């Protein structure tokens, strides 16, 4: 057995043996199981906080080319760029002002520096939708503020939104997490104790109809029954906070106008402030990821089992419309660590294997769980963050979804801190991902810094006889607590190297080949790392 040394920039070498190293057999079926699932196109997509969108995208005079480069990196693997949902809490704090010259004016409170307490947007805001060629967007409207003046402002914003999105339209959204609108969180709730599925649906139908009237006047093509579609109901789905039921929302008639094109549900693994949150126990934990995905599936099943199925949208995919590691913008040292990148890789493949076809990973300026910081601020340095590398690994493993949507199977490894998945194309085994989620900490300021050599798990992978060799792509860093020095397949996407373009690092191992002996591949996976095995 061998242990693993990683420099500040990447994989350096395998070194001396460790008593903590071990090995196990991994039998991989030659063909997928009958119930194996495939991702939708654009599986790995993003959700960007409404108040942060101008930071991420820029405007026509100064587009954010760094953000666009990171999206194109993913498209190079996936065949098309991620879809981008523009929404979140601040879509329900946003008022349109047609006379405002600035794109965005924001007001922050001292109690919550993560996003504004309110903001106004002007027509210039919609330039941000024109800065990323080839990217398609959904646009979120404010449901929470129901004053006559502000509802009229919402309708006045519709022509600007639809003109900006005519050739890059993904969907509309009215309201973010309406199941929490009668609950006091950061501010006074916008609805009272009588807020229910029925009152929500009545309000939603009234204003989606009025939005459609405005779209029909300004952008007739987007008002057709095929095009005028919403992501809905976009519930938080938090049983501890809300007793809203997604199934009851549809029973109350949410889709009476056949305007729900995508059934969107939100889900975070945990939340900042909740007791017992740890990197190892909460995020780097395959069992916990499976629990979270099973809870998502339970919502989908409850919707599918409503008595009057005619009220359900036909052929509408069920997706994870907003999610990340830890709600309330994450925890520093946890959500921005390499362990969170491994979590994201494991969570993504768990979602696909269980039938969740798309994941919009939420982002926001200065958020701890972000994949990248789009601009320099007094709080956060512009740059590519560790979770982005988990996104790249996901895109690489799933491959070009415009050509082929592979079947993904969870291989059912035992224990909480490891996982493995197989990818099948045209019914044949094509790739294997192995993720070693055992934490290994290296930062000097971490009280749990590992003092022993880095363990390596060796997997004896049984593969079909036609698979006689493999190439490896590693997702690696110094340790699970690293927040810099992350690589995938020997490449860095750091902003400071080449503005997010892939840069090959000379001191990082790349191009590893493994050859089968008697139908078996020996794959070494150090603690707190992952590998993609490409079979030939």
Phi, psi and omega per residue, in radians:
X1 nan 2.686 -3.088
X2 -2.289 2.647 3.009
X3 -1.831 3.072 -2.839
X4 -2.236 2.248 3.054
X5 -1.980 2.347 -3.121
X6 -2.196 2.233 3.102
X7 -1.348 -3.124 3.104
X8 -1.100 -0.325 -3.090
X9 -2.003 -0.208 -3.136
X10 2.932 -3.028 -3.126
X11 -1.156 2.185 -3.114
X12 -1.824 -0.914 -3.035
X13 -2.933 2.843 2.912
X14 -1.662 2.356 -3.077
X15 -2.185 -2.655 -2.889
X16 -1.059 2.769 -3.069
X17 -1.141 2.677 3.137
X18 -2.271 2.381 3.095
X19 -1.175 -0.228 3.138
X20 -1.490 -0.169 -3.130
X21 -1.282 2.668 -3.134
X22 -2.665 3.092 -3.128
X23 -2.501 2.752 3.093
X24 -2.730 2.784 3.117
X25 -1.539 2.528 3.093
X26 -2.319 1.838 3.132
X27 -1.570 2.165 -3.088
X28 -1.986 2.087 3.128
X29 -1.045 2.553 -3.112
X30 -1.253 -0.411 -3.134
X31 -2.384 2.752 -3.080
X32 -1.251 2.712 3.025
X33 -1.159 2.774 -3.068
X34 -1.091 -0.522 -3.121
X35 -1.674 0.250 -3.121
X36 -1.099 2.515 -3.034
X37 -1.912 2.714 3.083
X38 -2.082 2.643 3.077
X39 -1.341 2.785 2.907
X40 -1.309 2.877 2.952
X41 -1.092 2.735 -3.070
X42 0.978 0.647 -3.096
X43 -0.899 -0.941 -3.123
X44 -1.489 1.820 3.141
X45 -2.204 3.125 -3.079
X46 -2.216 2.686 2.952
X47 -2.101 2.185 -3.109
X48 -2.005 2.249 3.131
X49 -0.948 2.319 -3.036
X50 -0.931 -0.743 -3.094
X51 -1.245 -0.249 -3.111
X52 -1.783 -0.131 -2.968
X53 -1.063 -0.725 3.139
X54 -1.114 -0.552 3.057
X55 -1.154 -0.768 -3.082
X56 -1.235 -0.683 -3.002
X57 -1.771 -0.419 -3.044
X58 1.288 -2.747 3.092
X59 -2.405 -3.096 -3.027
X60 -1.148 -0.560 3.117
X61 -1.383 -0.434 3.121
X62 -2.529 1.304 3.120
X63 -1.176 2.611 3.106
X64 -1.464 1.555 -3.082
X65 -1.239 -0.438 3.082
X66 -1.112 -0.859 3.082
X67 -1.012 -0.754 -3.098
X68 -1.130 -0.646 3.077
X69 -1.053 -0.753 -3.138
X70 -1.132 -0.641 3.065
X71 -1.152 -0.705 3.140
X72 -1.183 -0.555 3.060
X73 -1.008 -0.757 3.135
X74 -1.205 -0.666 3.125
X75 -1.101 -0.516 3.128
X76 -1.083 -0.535 3.061
X77 -1.555 -0.755 -2.959
X78 -1.496 -0.234 -3.131
X79 1.570 -0.291 3.105
X80 -2.741 2.700 -3.101
X81 -1.279 2.804 3.073
X82 -1.040 2.622 2.904
X83 -1.336 2.638 -3.111
X84 -2.199 2.051 2.998
X85 -1.581 2.214 3.087
X86 -1.845 1.874 -3.031
X87 -3.008 -2.524 -3.098
X88 1.741 -3.010 -3.088
X89 -0.906 -0.699 -3.000
X90 -1.361 -0.178 3.000
X91 -1.129 -0.510 3.127
X92 -1.585 0.196 3.027
X93 -2.102 0.151 -2.967
X94 -1.868 2.298 3.109
X95 -2.070 2.360 3.107
X96 -1.523 2.377 3.082
X97 -2.266 1.859 -3.053
X98 -1.125 -0.376 -3.111
X99 -1.596 -0.093 -3.078
X100 -1.310 2.245 -3.124
X101 -1.404 -0.659 3.130
X102 -1.302 2.612 3.122
X103 -1.123 -0.747 -3.055
X104 -2.502 2.385 2.940
X105 -2.186 2.181 -3.019
X106 -2.143 2.589 3.069
X107 -2.219 2.151 -3.094
X108 -1.838 2.650 3.004
X109 -1.833 2.694 3.140
X110 -1.171 -0.432 -3.073
X111 -1.337 -0.352 -3.105
X112 -2.504 1.602 -3.138
X113 -1.372 -0.097 -3.040
X114 -1.273 -0.619 3.098
X115 -2.665 2.785 -3.019
X116 -1.181 2.631 3.040
X117 -1.236 -0.480 3.015
X118 -2.811 2.819 3.073
X119 -2.686 2.660 2.986
X120 -2.027 2.547 3.078
X121 -2.139 2.581 3.058
X122 -1.932 -3.137 3.132
X123 -0.956 -0.526 -3.109
X124 -1.148 -0.357 3.123
X125 -0.975 -0.640 -3.000
X126 -1.309 -0.144 2.989
X127 -1.050 -0.518 -3.073
X128 -1.073 -0.442 3.109
X129 -1.282 -0.159 -3.057
X130 -1.830 0.109 -2.992
X131 -1.629 -0.274 -3.082
X132 -2.048 1.569 -3.121
X133 -0.978 2.363 3.085
X134 1.512 -0.150 3.140
X135 -1.607 2.392 3.111
X136 -1.877 2.550 -2.977
X137 -2.252 2.681 2.796
X138 -1.908 2.563 -3.095
X139 -2.048 2.297 -3.104
X140 -1.711 2.280 3.052
X141 -1.750 2.688 -3.109
X142 -1.394 1.989 3.037
X143 -1.655 -0.480 -2.971
X144 -1.163 -0.757 -3.073
X145 -1.481 1.859 -3.045
X146 -1.899 0.400 3.043
X147 -1.193 2.644 -3.126
X148 -1.007 -0.776 -3.110
X149 -1.081 -0.802 -3.056
X150 -1.350 -0.504 3.041
X151 -1.205 -0.619 3.057
X152 -1.138 -0.665 3.095
X153 -1.112 -0.665 3.082
X154 -0.994 -0.842 -3.117
X155 -1.127 -0.592 3.114
X156 -1.188 -0.411 3.138
X157 -1.383 -0.334 -2.998
X158 -1.047 -0.819 3.131
X159 -1.030 -0.668 3.114
X160 -1.125 -0.714 -3.133
X161 -1.171 -0.807 -3.044
X162 -1.255 -0.596 3.069
X163 -1.124 -0.667 3.136
X164 -1.179 -0.506 -2.998
X165 -1.838 0.092 -2.981
X166 -0.965 -0.708 -3.110
X167 -1.850 0.248 3.140
X168 -2.590 0.729 -3.021
X169 -1.611 2.264 3.056
X170 -1.947 -0.661 3.137
X171 2.957 2.969 3.006
X172 -1.860 2.860 3.038
X173 -2.564 2.310 3.117
X174 -2.075 1.797 3.126
X175 1.611 2.394 3.087
X176 -1.959 2.108 3.095
X177 0.883 1.055 -3.115
X178 -1.104 -0.310 3.110
X179 -1.195 -0.214 3.120
X180 -1.820 0.125 -3.020
X181 -1.282 -0.209 3.078
X182 -1.918 0.386 -3.086
X183 -2.107 2.324 3.113
X184 -1.324 2.027 3.052
X185 -2.054 -1.794 -3.127
X186 -1.430 -0.406 -3.110
X187 -2.496 3.095 -3.137
X188 -1.092 2.436 -3.117
X189 -1.182 2.465 -3.132
X190 -1.382 -0.134 3.120
X191 -2.279 2.787 -3.084
X192 -1.662 -2.950 -3.055
X193 -1.210 -0.270 3.127
X194 -1.513 0.057 3.116
X195 -1.170 2.207 -3.057
X196 -2.576 3.075 3.072
X197 -0.984 -0.704 -3.096
X198 -1.173 -0.782 -3.125
X199 -1.225 -0.616 3.064
X200 -1.081 -0.844 -3.096
X201 -1.100 -0.728 3.136
X202 -1.049 -0.767 -3.139
X203 -1.201 -0.727 -3.141
X204 -1.073 -0.792 3.137
X205 -1.120 -0.731 -3.139
X206 -1.019 -0.799 -3.014
X207 -1.517 -0.439 2.999
X208 -1.191 -0.582 3.074
X209 -1.160 -0.709 3.128
X210 -1.222 -0.620 3.050
X211 -1.090 -0.725 -3.133
X212 -1.095 -0.668 3.103
X213 -1.049 -0.701 3.125
X214 -1.227 -0.674 3.094
X215 -1.110 -0.707 -3.117
X216 -1.084 -0.643 3.124
X217 -1.258 -0.735 -2.994
X218 -1.593 -0.656 -3.022
X219 -2.455 1.289 -2.996
X220 -0.925 -0.622 -3.098
X221 -1.122 -0.580 -3.140
X222 -1.389 -0.102 3.133
X223 -1.638 -0.062 -3.132
X224 -1.152 2.784 -3.123
X225 -1.100 -0.466 3.119
X226 -1.354 -0.562 -3.027
X227 -1.686 -0.563 -3.026
X228 -1.398 1.540 -3.037
X229 -2.283 2.576 -3.131
X230 -2.054 2.607 2.825
X231 -1.472 2.167 -3.075
X232 -2.832 2.780 -0.025
X233 -1.503 -0.023 3.059
X234 1.000 0.803 3.135
X235 -1.384 2.609 3.043
X236 -1.217 -0.566 3.098
X237 1.110 0.678 3.140
X238 -1.800 1.775 -3.088
X239 -1.023 -0.501 -3.121
X240 -1.285 -0.300 -3.109
X241 -1.931 -0.545 -2.970
X242 -2.402 2.535 3.036
X243 -1.837 0.255 3.044
X244 -1.057 2.544 3.086
X245 -2.139 2.203 3.092
X246 -1.082 -0.641 3.113
X247 -1.088 -0.753 -3.142
X248 -1.174 -0.566 3.077
X249 -1.021 -0.773 3.115
X250 -1.251 -0.626 3.075
X251 -1.087 -0.544 3.124
X252 -1.357 -0.103 3.006
X253 1.853 0.436 -3.126
X254 -0.938 -0.606 -3.090
X255 -1.760 0.443 -3.139
X256 -0.995 -0.551 -3.130
X257 -1.689 0.147 -3.106
X258 0.969 0.707 -3.095
X259 -1.828 -0.054 3.097
X260 -1.518 1.909 -3.131
X261 -1.675 -0.423 -3.125
X262 -2.448 2.215 3.075
X263 -1.509 1.953 -3.023
X264 -1.942 2.295 3.083
X265 -2.211 2.532 3.098
X266 -1.813 2.682 -3.125
X267 -2.907 2.219 2.992
X268 -2.010 2.689 -3.112
X269 -1.220 -0.610 3.113
X270 -2.839 -2.838 -3.124
X271 -2.577 2.466 3.035
X272 -0.996 2.280 -3.092
X273 1.784 -0.336 3.086
X274 -1.260 2.527 -3.141
X275 -1.224 2.641 2.982
X276 1.383 0.217 -3.138
X277 -1.318 2.183 3.030
X278 -2.424 2.757 3.112
X279 -1.114 -0.830 -3.105
X280 -1.231 -0.844 -3.026
X281 -1.337 -0.512 -3.045
X282 -1.719 -0.831 -3.046
X283 -1.743 -0.905 -3.103
X284 -1.435 1.095 -2.991
X285 -2.648 1.780 -3.073
X286 -1.115 -0.602 3.108
X287 -1.097 -0.730 3.116
X288 -1.162 -0.665 3.080
X289 -1.102 -0.737 3.111
X290 -1.112 -0.669 3.087
X291 -1.037 -0.817 -3.121
X292 -1.083 -0.745 -3.132
X293 -1.191 -0.651 3.084
X294 -1.099 -0.588 3.073
X295 -1.168 -0.653 3.035
X296 -1.090 -0.763 -3.137
X297 -1.136 -0.569 3.111
X298 -1.107 -0.658 3.082
X299 -1.138 -0.791 3.122
X300 -1.042 -0.736 3.135
X301 -1.129 -0.706 3.138
X302 -1.117 -0.630 3.083
X303 -1.162 -0.797 -3.101
X304 -1.115 -0.458 -3.044
X305 -1.674 0.192 3.111
X306 -1.154 2.560 -3.030
X307 -1.026 -0.743 -3.096
X308 -1.731 1.535 -3.050
X309 -1.218 -0.255 3.130
X310 -1.172 -0.276 3.116
X311 -1.428 -0.119 -3.117
X312 -1.513 2.563 3.060
X313 -1.159 2.424 -3.125
X314 -1.460 2.288 3.063
X315 1.071 0.402 3.097
X316 -1.491 2.165 3.120
X317 -1.218 2.642 3.041
X318 -1.758 2.079 -3.024
X319 -2.238 2.896 2.993
X320 -1.641 1.717 -2.962
X321 -1.436 -0.335 3.021
X322 -2.701 2.231 -3.129
X323 -2.907 2.721 2.938
X324 -2.885 -2.866 -3.037
X325 -1.207 -1.157 -3.024
X326 -2.212 2.132 3.136
X327 -1.050 2.941 -3.030
X328 1.133 0.670 2.976
X329 1.240 0.213 2.987
X330 1.476 3.121 -3.101
X331 -2.158 2.212 3.065
X332 -1.052 2.414 -3.104
X333 1.487 -0.186 3.088
X334 -2.077 -1.128 -3.063
X335 -1.223 -0.351 -3.141
X336 -1.835 0.270 -3.076
X337 -1.657 2.955 3.064
X338 -1.126 -0.530 3.050
X339 -1.015 -0.600 3.091
X340 -1.228 -0.519 3.041
X341 -1.154 -0.743 3.079
X342 -1.134 -0.708 3.047
X343 -0.979 -0.837 -3.086
X344 -1.082 -0.668 3.109
X345 -1.139 -0.826 3.139
X346 -1.133 -0.754 -3.107
X347 -1.134 -0.732 3.137
X348 -1.046 -0.824 -3.103
X349 -1.255 -0.522 3.042
X350 -1.156 -0.732 3.082
X351 -0.997 -0.888 -3.107
X352 -1.084 -0.800 -3.061
X353 -1.103 -0.422 -3.133
X354 -1.770 0.045 2.978
X355 1.770 0.206 3.017
X356 -1.565 1.963 -2.880
X357 -1.451 -0.283 -3.107
X358 -2.629 2.552 -3.140
X359 -2.309 2.054 3.006
X360 -1.645 1.821 -3.110
X361 -1.422 2.136 -2.989
X362 -1.351 2.537 -3.110
X363 -2.380 2.749 3.022
X364 -2.896 2.614 3.118
X365 -1.029 2.228 3.137
X366 1.272 0.051 -3.140
X367 -1.215 2.503 -3.110
X368 -1.233 -0.471 -3.085
X369 -1.650 0.105 -3.048
X370 -1.080 2.645 3.026
X371 -1.373 -0.514 3.028
X372 -2.729 2.658 3.035
X373 -1.681 2.037 -2.956
X374 -1.337 -0.421 -3.092
X375 -2.455 2.840 3.047
X376 -1.399 2.285 3.045
X377 -2.290 3.039 3.106
X378 -1.215 -0.299 -3.093
X379 -1.715 -0.558 -2.979
X380 -2.489 2.403 3.102
X381 -1.348 2.384 3.018
X382 -1.000 2.333 3.116
X383 2.906 2.926 3.112
X384 -1.482 2.141 -3.055
X385 -1.676 2.855 -3.058
X386 -0.928 -0.753 -3.099
X387 -1.007 -0.458 3.134
X388 -1.032 -0.616 -3.102
X389 -1.181 -0.545 3.004
X390 -1.154 -0.591 3.067
X391 -1.139 -0.751 3.132
X392 -1.098 -0.753 3.120
X393 -1.069 -0.701 3.103
X394 -1.071 -0.844 -3.139
X395 -1.080 -0.678 3.134
X396 -1.159 -0.706 -3.107
X397 -1.219 -0.725 -3.120
X398 -1.305 -0.524 3.073
X399 1.362 -2.899 -3.064
X400 -1.297 1.753 -3.074
X401 -1.365 -0.132 3.045
X402 -1.392 -0.260 -3.136
X403 -1.896 -0.635 -3.053
X404 -2.726 2.356 3.071
X405 -1.914 1.785 -3.026
X406 -1.206 2.765 2.961
X407 -1.506 2.320 -3.093
X408 -2.030 2.261 -3.088
X409 -2.185 2.238 2.996
X410 -1.319 2.143 -3.055
X411 -1.429 0.001 2.952
X412 1.185 0.751 3.071
X413 -1.109 2.546 3.107
X414 -1.316 2.868 3.073
X415 1.389 2.739 -3.059
X416 -1.300 -0.498 -2.857
X417 -1.877 0.610 3.024
X418 -2.760 2.709 3.069
X419 -2.717 2.791 3.080
X420 -2.612 2.522 -3.105
X421 -2.376 2.586 3.070
X422 -2.021 2.495 3.095
X423 -2.007 2.296 -3.112
X424 -2.113 2.267 3.066
X425 -2.075 2.263 -3.079
X426 0.935 0.636 3.085
X427 1.398 0.033 -3.086
X428 -2.025 2.514 3.121
X429 -1.088 2.229 -3.086
X430 -2.086 -0.685 -3.066
X431 -2.557 2.764 3.010
X432 -2.334 2.368 2.999
X433 -1.965 2.292 3.082
X434 -2.140 2.228 -3.068
X435 -2.151 2.037 3.108
X436 -1.691 1.793 -3.038
X437 -1.598 0.113 3.095
X438 -1.168 2.179 -3.042
X439 -1.212 2.521 3.039
X440 -2.509 1.919 -3.003
X441 -1.769 2.410 -3.067
X442 -2.248 -0.189 -3.077
X443 -1.220 2.370 -3.091
X444 -1.091 -0.527 -3.105
X445 -1.554 0.115 3.113
X446 -1.581 2.074 -3.136
X447 -1.107 -0.280 3.139
X448 -1.823 0.448 3.126
X449 -0.971 2.338 -3.103
X450 -1.329 2.266 -3.131
X451 -1.695 -0.327 -3.107
X452 -1.553 2.837 3.058
X453 -1.024 2.707 -3.086
X454 -1.259 2.086 -3.124
X455 -1.220 2.723 3.063
X456 -2.234 2.289 3.010
X457 -1.693 2.207 3.086
X458 -1.786 2.155 -3.127
X459 -1.830 2.140 3.019
X460 -1.564 1.746 -2.974
X461 -1.665 2.025 3.077
X462 -1.434 2.105 -3.076
X463 -2.204 2.816 3.107
X464 -1.032 2.713 -3.047
X465 -1.072 -0.474 -3.133
X466 -1.242 -0.326 -3.105
X467 -1.621 1.567 -3.048
X468 -1.772 -0.056 3.079
X469 -2.717 2.904 -3.115
X470 -2.656 2.615 2.950
X471 -1.897 2.610 -3.030
X472 -2.011 2.466 2.995
X473 -2.173 2.113 -3.033
X474 -1.849 2.468 2.960
X475 -1.799 1.976 -2.890
X476 -2.507 2.709 3.016
X477 -2.818 3.065 -3.139
X478 -1.037 -0.617 -3.120
X479 -3.048 3.069 -3.095
X480 -1.143 -0.440 -3.124
X481 -1.603 0.039 3.117
X482 -1.184 2.444 3.053
X483 -2.011 -0.075 3.041
X484 -2.388 3.075 3.082
X485 1.251 0.462 -3.138
X486 -1.559 2.522 3.071
X487 -2.403 2.713 2.909
X488 -2.243 2.201 3.125
X489 0.935 0.609 3.097
X490 1.436 0.093 -3.110
X491 -1.943 2.505 2.959
X492 -1.864 2.551 3.075
X493 -2.010 0.464 -3.064
X494 -1.105 2.441 3.119
X495 -1.103 -0.630 -3.051
X496 -1.306 -0.265 3.133
X497 -1.498 -0.959 3.110
X498 -2.681 0.843 3.045
X499 0.934 0.657 3.043
X500 1.620 -0.118 3.077
X501 -1.273 2.640 -3.126
X502 -1.136 2.236 3.122
X503 -2.095 2.100 3.126
X504 -1.261 2.188 -3.141
X505 -1.694 2.209 -3.024
X506 -1.237 -0.389 -3.095
X507 -1.716 0.326 3.133
X508 -2.068 2.260 -3.140
X509 -1.097 2.302 3.101
X510 -2.572 2.734 3.090
X511 1.356 0.434 3.109
X512 -1.122 2.448 3.070
X513 -2.138 2.482 3.085
X514 -2.262 2.390 -3.112
X515 -2.002 2.423 -3.104
X516 -1.317 2.485 3.003
X517 -2.191 2.049 -3.106
X518 0.930 0.786 3.061
X519 1.293 0.362 -3.066
X520 -2.334 2.325 3.037
X521 -1.889 2.343 3.060
X522 -1.744 1.992 -3.070
X523 -2.044 2.111 3.136
X524 -1.677 2.250 -3.112
X525 -2.266 1.823 3.122
X526 -1.083 2.715 3.046
X527 -0.973 2.489 -3.118
X528 1.010 0.960 3.034
X529 -2.804 3.001 3.123
X530 -2.518 2.781 3.132
X531 -2.482 2.474 2.971
X532 -1.820 2.220 -3.134
X533 -1.826 1.916 3.129
X534 -1.642 2.036 -2.999
X535 -1.620 2.545 3.124
X536 -2.353 nan nan
